[in-house]
Amino acid sequence: MQHTIERAGLGTVGPVLAATLAFARRAFRAYRHRREVEMLLTANDHMLADIGLSRADVVGALQVPMGDDPSLELIRARQERRRARIRTK
């Protein structure tokens, strides 16, 4: 198919389309993860602690810009908390 596009003089359509699709996938994933992180706000503090998070972690993760994935912020917060716990032992 790429050869057909190039012969038609549209050689940049393939890479542009691929980049557009990749962007759309990342945006959709970030949106879906934002909705899932928002659902964590319904959990009580004990439930959040069981998974290694605090309510402040969840609220902070939701402060990232709309196109960013807030779940990555939760992963970072949890890893920092684990490292801090290991250092104090």
Residue, then its C-alpha position, 0 to 999 in steps of 0.5 A: m500500500q505504501h508503494t501505491i501512495e508514493r506512486a500517487g505522489l502522496g508519500t507523506v500520507g503514510p507517516v502522517l496518518a501513522a503519527t495521527l493514529a498514534f496520537a489518537r491512541r495516546a489521547f484515548r488511553a490518557y482519557r480512559h486512564r483519567r476516568e479510572v483514576e477519578m474512580l479511585l476518589t470513591a475509594n476510602d483512605h484504607m483502600l487506597a493505602d492497601i494499594g500504596l496510594s493516598r488521596a493526595d496522590v490521586v488528587g495530584a495525579l488528576q492535576v496533570p494536563m488533560g492530554d497526559d496520563p495521570s496513571l503514570e503520576l500514580i505509579r511515580a508516587r507509589q514508587e517514591r513512597r516505596r523508596a522512602r520506606i526502604r531508606t528509613k529501614 
